[in-house]
Amino acid sequence: MRTQKATVLVVAAAILLCLQASQFGPAEAMADKPVTARELKDIAATAANAGAFGTLIKALDAAGLVDVLKSEGPFTVFAPTDEAFASLPTGKLDELLMPENRDQLTAVLTSHVVPGRFNASQVLALPKLDTVQGGSLVVSNMAGAARVDSAKIVKTDIEASNGIIHVIDSVLVPKDIVETAKACGKFSTLLAAAEAAGLVGALKAEGPLTVFAPTDEAFANLPAGTVEDLLRPANRERLAAILKYHVVPRRILLGRPAAETLQGGSLDIRPDGSFRVDEAQVVVANIRATNGVAHVIDRVLLPDLPEPTPTRKAMAVIELAIERGVPLYNAGKAEACAAIYEVAARSLLDGFKGVLDEKSGARLIKALSEIRRDHRAQSQAWTLRYALDDVYASLRKQAG
């Protein structure tokens, strides 16, 4: 009897290990026994019977998508749990379920559905998956945690008659190019550069755009000090030109021989094993976003640019100060605005002595003297702003 009991325990342990081996995480199996192909239900019924996807089923019903997930397929569904929906910002789910927001709800739900059947190993073998909604989910596996975009996969390979379900811990939403880059986790330098150059808004615009996106590693491979130099306020215009050289103002196919960029230069696109753009290799192609498509490249593209003149660099200092100061002043933070303007004025006096004419230098010195006597933040901000405007007008005449 002891031998028979031990054998049963060994078999039971082996079955448990097999079940766990098919999962990314430690989540428990949903079924107590294997299900034959004949017994499999469709995706909608499987999710409904699981008991963890009540909100998802409710949302599918509100969007009129239940019958789609009952159709032949096959589909791969990344299914958010009830807890995932509960983690949305307060009121967001109720807003999505309103009849007038049905199109928005449909876009969110179809962002979780991929045409075709992809099991766990197949998902991890791919850099991205294209969804029914038209976007792409970026696949990553960092520190043993498999993710699609920012959602962690907590259970995998729940079989259905018309596809397969993987359980995730957060709700996915359609993303523009900027949000897609954030979800990838490989473009922090590119995003910081776009912020410094004032181009984030342009990359979130309606589009369509095509962005050739250099990874953090690509920026790190530039000569030492290049990135830091480009991020200086005085080089903002140059940085913007370089970034615009990576953007084509339409959706393009990689088979085209050339494409004109936002910067005005033309990219040389050619097949070479995969595809090359100028001297960069395309390592992941066609990551789709709501406002265009991104192609990941392994090198920063550098157009031929004339070195900005000292006058243009001085003008860039004033442009940046005003761009950052105005929103602060309008938000009631006059003191912070005045501080930015003061830094700009002192930078001009210290770093551009050979550029400023005598009148401009005197104008800035006078403004700095006046703010030491008047401690009201609003008055200080306007005193400095008027001085910067006068100096900018003078520099503009110099630049022609």
HELIX and SHEET records of a PDB file:
HELIX    1   1 ARG A    2  ALA A   21  1                                  20    
HELIX    2   2 ALA A   37  GLU A   39  5                                   3    
HELIX    3   3 ILE A   43  ALA A   50  1                                   8    
HELIX    4   4 GLY A   54  ALA A   63  1                                  10    
HELIX    5   5 VAL A   68  LYS A   70  5                                   3    
HELIX    6   6 ASP A   82  ALA A   86  1                                   5    
HELIX    7   7 LYS A   92  LEU A   96  1                                   5    
HELIX    8   8 PRO A   99  ASN A  101  5                                   3    
HELIX    9   9 ARG A  102  THR A  110  1                                   9    
HELIX   10  10 ALA A  120  LEU A  124  1                                   5    
HELIX   11  11 ILE A  177  CYS A  184  1                                   8    
HELIX   12  12 SER A  188  ALA A  196  1                                   9    
HELIX   13  13 VAL A  200  LEU A  203  1                                   4    
HELIX   14  14 ASP A  216  ALA A  220  1                                   5    
HELIX   15  15 THR A  226  LEU A  230  1                                   5    
HELIX   16  16 PRO A  233  ASN A  235  5                                   3    
HELIX   17  17 ARG A  236  LYS A  244  1                                   9    
HELIX   18  18 PRO A  310  ASN A  330  1                                  21    
HELIX   19  19 ALA A  334  GLY A  351  1                                  18    
HELIX   20  20 GLU A  358  ARG A  373  1                                  16    
HELIX   21  21 ALA A  377  ALA A  399  1                                  23    
SHEET    1   A 7 VAL A 113  PRO A 115  0                                        
SHEET    2   A 7 PHE A  75  PRO A  80 -1                                        
SHEET    3   A 7 GLY A 163  ILE A 168  1                                        
SHEET    4   A 7 ALA A 151  ALA A 160 -1                                        
SHEET    5   A 7 ALA A 145  VAL A 148 -1                                        
SHEET    6   A 7 SER A 136  MET A 142 -1                                        
SHEET    7   A 7 LYS A 128  ASP A 130 -1                                        
SHEET    1   B 7 VAL A 247  VAL A 248  0                                        
SHEET    2   B 7 LEU A 209  PRO A 214 -1                                        
SHEET    3   B 7 GLY A 292  ILE A 297  1                                        
SHEET    4   B 7 ALA A 280  ALA A 289 -1                                        
SHEET    5   B 7 PHE A 275  VAL A 277 -1                                        
SHEET    6   B 7 SER A 266  PRO A 271 -1                                        
SHEET    7   B 7 ALA A 258  GLU A 260 -1                                        
END                                                                             
